[in-house]
Amino acid sequence: MKQRSMSYAAIAAVTLSFSMLAAPLAAFAQSSAAAAPAGTTAPAPAAAMPKSMSVQVEQHIMLLRGKLGITQAEDPQWEQFANVMRDNATDMEQALASRATPTKLSAVDSMNSYAQLAQLHADNMQKLNSAFKALYDSFPAKQKALADGVFQQHDRTAAADKQAADKPATD
């Protein structure tokens, strides 16, 4: 049961990060579905849950704003982008909360639930991509290069984190 509770915390944390920075969810959803026992769901204990998504997304918005060097002239596009991140986090938090409700699911229903999360993620990414494109298009060339570097660094960090998580633990 501990493994199951941990998977919800992991899903919430990873999905939020990926939603904010456009990393794919498919591989995570498949590995989580394989690792979690099908048929039951249980809410994660409060101590195992990460900070609320709204707190995480606000911290991420502030961090990303600084890393991207957002100017006052870019505020309108930035606010649209930030609001999409907030809305996406709210949608995902609600979806994860409904999935965490203690119920018995068949294997098919469990897979369907993961598919719904993946679809929500894909839909949210499309909205986020559109908002980011408008912001990115407003950047001068130097700032675009900065943004490219920020996202490339995130991709490298996420890949390293996944590789470390996939390594078997040695005791």
Protein Blocks (a to p, Z undefined) as FASTA:
>chain_A
ZZmmmmmmmmmmmmmmmmmnopafklmmmmmmmmpcghiacdddfklpccdfklmmmmmm
mmmmmmnopafklmmmmmmmmmmmmmmmmmmmmmmmmmmpccdddfklmmmmmmmmmmmm
mmmmmmmmmmmmmmmmmpcfklmmmmmmmmmmmmmmmmmmmmmmmpccdZZ
